[in-house]
């Protein structure tokens, strides 16, 4: 399954996709608060049929980390 991760993140965070890249973090995405973070990971789990572990969630520092976790799970993201 392939999908544009940045589009999903931009939609949840109500940001422009052009303002988000692999190096973006919760600190650099203005609308990323704890609630939107929960919504984002729920959306990703549903969309990609994966379940993030607590350890994974606690170690996500930037968008690239999300891509790496999904890649390990065999999910292709653009």
Rosetta silent file (secondary structure, phi, psi, omega in degrees, C-alpha in Angstrom):
SEQUENCE: XXXXXXXXXXXXXXXXXXXXXXXXXXXXXXXXXXXXXXXXXXXXXXXXXXXXXXXXXXXXXXXXXXXXXXXXXXXXXX
SCORE:     score description
SCORE:     0.000 S_00000001
   1 L     0.000  133.395  179.016    0.000    0.000    0.000 S_00000001
   2 E  -124.128  137.044  177.731    1.349    3.390   -0.911 S_00000001
   3 E  -155.580  160.801 -179.067    0.063    6.724    0.275 S_00000001
   4 L   -88.418  103.940 -178.751    1.372   10.195    0.848 S_00000001
   5 H   -58.708  -40.667 -177.865    2.178   10.419    4.532 S_00000001
   6 H   -64.113  -33.474  175.868    2.722   14.159    4.370 S_00000001
   7 H   -63.847  -41.630  179.621   -0.814   14.670    3.044 S_00000001
   8 H   -64.192  -46.695 -179.904   -2.215   12.739    6.009 S_00000001
   9 H   -62.148  -45.953  179.983   -0.124   14.713    8.474 S_00000001
  10 H   -60.323  -40.270  179.501   -1.043   18.031    6.862 S_00000001
  11 H   -63.798  -48.059 -179.081   -4.728   17.125    6.963 S_00000001
  12 H   -65.155  -40.496 -175.972   -4.687   16.164   10.655 S_00000001
  13 H   -85.141   -5.498 -177.015   -2.563   19.154   11.643 S_00000001
  14 L    54.160   49.825  178.571   -4.524   21.550    9.399 S_00000001
  15 L  -123.634  165.385  173.945   -1.283   22.745    7.835 S_00000001
  16 L   -77.041  135.956 -179.301   -0.092   23.176    4.269 S_00000001
  17 H   -61.239  -28.827  179.598    1.657   20.054    2.980 S_00000001
  18 H   -69.442  -14.170  178.715    4.413   22.303    1.603 S_00000001
  19 H   -91.959    2.108 -175.668    5.232   23.310    5.188 S_00000001
  20 L  -123.614  135.134  175.286    5.958   19.703    6.230 S_00000001
  21 L  -145.660 -174.972 -176.193    8.931   17.518    5.338 S_00000001
  22 L   -59.114  -26.934 -177.186   10.960   14.603    6.728 S_00000001
  23 L   -92.836   -1.807  178.823   12.723   16.866    9.209 S_00000001
  24 L   -65.070  146.647 -178.579    9.531   18.426   10.594 S_00000001
  25 L  -131.821  169.545  174.557    8.882   17.883   14.294 S_00000001
  26 L   -57.985  -26.354  178.947    6.038   18.574   16.710 S_00000001
  27 L   -76.868  -27.007 -177.768    7.929   21.751   17.581 S_00000001
  28 L   -96.525  -11.760  175.986    8.080   22.984   13.970 S_00000001
  29 L   -99.522  108.281 -169.627    4.479   22.131   13.044 S_00000001
  30 L   -51.670  -43.730 -174.701    2.473   24.918   14.648 S_00000001
  31 L   -87.301    1.959 -177.529   -0.778   23.004   15.228 S_00000001
  32 L   -78.097  102.332  173.361    0.834   19.780   16.527 S_00000001
  33 L  -117.146 -178.009 -175.283   -0.332   19.455   20.105 S_00000001
  34 H   -62.833  -38.150  179.736   -0.843   16.346   22.206 S_00000001
  35 H   -65.744  -48.370  179.641   -4.427   15.852   21.029 S_00000001
  36 H   -64.150  -30.885  175.649   -3.577   16.163   17.332 S_00000001
  37 H   -62.746  -44.037  176.823   -0.653   13.799   17.887 S_00000001
  38 H   -62.592  -43.067  178.515   -3.066   11.166   19.198 S_00000001
  39 H   -61.742  -42.803 -179.779   -5.419   11.781   16.279 S_00000001
  40 H   -59.702  -49.781 -176.499   -2.517   11.479   13.834 S_00000001
  41 H   -69.218  -31.725  173.455   -1.327    8.133   15.150 S_00000001
  42 H   -64.737  -42.955  178.453   -4.878    6.774   15.261 S_00000001
  43 H   -62.148  -44.463 -179.896   -5.322    7.882   11.644 S_00000001
  44 H   -66.173  -41.186  178.372   -2.051    6.247   10.601 S_00000001
  45 H   -62.201  -40.802  179.536   -2.885    3.005   12.420 S_00000001
  46 H   -69.688  -48.323 -176.708   -6.253    2.871   10.685 S_00000001
  47 H   -62.380  -44.251 -173.059   -4.979    3.877    7.235 S_00000001
  48 H  -102.698    3.063  177.740   -1.989    1.533    7.203 S_00000001
  49 L    53.657   49.958  176.583   -3.402   -1.253    9.390 S_00000001
  50 L  -127.371  168.377  175.314   -0.506   -1.119   11.860 S_00000001
  51 L  -131.415  118.730  177.798   -0.279   -0.673   15.607 S_00000001
  52 L   -77.390  140.352  174.422    2.439    1.556   17.041 S_00000001
  53 L   -84.050  160.772  176.844    4.073    0.398   20.249 S_00000001
  54 H   -59.314  -41.543  178.878    4.498    2.789   23.164 S_00000001
  55 H   -58.445  -45.037  178.874    8.258    2.545   22.681 S_00000001
  56 H   -61.851  -47.578 -178.411    7.914    3.604   19.024 S_00000001
  57 H   -60.049  -40.329 -178.707    5.631    6.514   19.877 S_00000001
  58 H   -71.309  -20.589 -178.165    7.987    7.785   22.557 S_00000001
  59 H  -100.101    3.135  177.084   10.947    7.662   20.174 S_00000001
  60 L   -79.788  117.850 -179.829    9.371    9.561   17.290 S_00000001
  61 L  -112.073  -25.081 -179.198   11.155   12.892   17.068 S_00000001
  62 L  -151.773  169.738 -176.448   10.482   13.855   13.432 S_00000001
  63 H   -57.930  -37.173  179.093    8.459   12.790   10.412 S_00000001
  64 H   -57.273  -34.080  178.322   11.348   10.677    9.102 S_00000001
  65 H   -64.487  -38.502  177.133   11.029    8.495   12.222 S_00000001
  66 H   -63.775  -45.157  178.717    7.388    7.748   11.340 S_00000001
  67 H   -58.872  -42.029 -179.341    8.448    6.812    7.797 S_00000001
  68 H   -63.830  -43.139  178.812   11.133    4.486    9.157 S_00000001
  69 H   -62.641  -46.111 -179.956    8.689    2.678   11.454 S_00000001
  70 H   -63.719  -38.246  179.186    6.173    2.247    8.644 S_00000001
  71 H   -61.936  -44.146  177.657    8.919    1.027    6.293 S_00000001
  72 H   -58.623  -32.988  179.970    9.993   -1.658    8.790 S_00000001
  73 L   -83.397    1.350  178.188    6.361   -2.778    8.836 S_00000001
  74 L    85.432   13.831  179.315    6.352   -3.059    5.033 S_00000001
  75 L   -95.128  124.219  177.364    4.282    0.062    4.423 S_00000001
  76 E   -91.371  125.559  177.117    5.424    2.167    1.476 S_00000001
  77 E  -124.889  147.860  178.245    4.852    5.880    1.923 S_00000001
  78 L   -92.006    0.000    0.000    5.610    8.746   -0.397 S_00000001
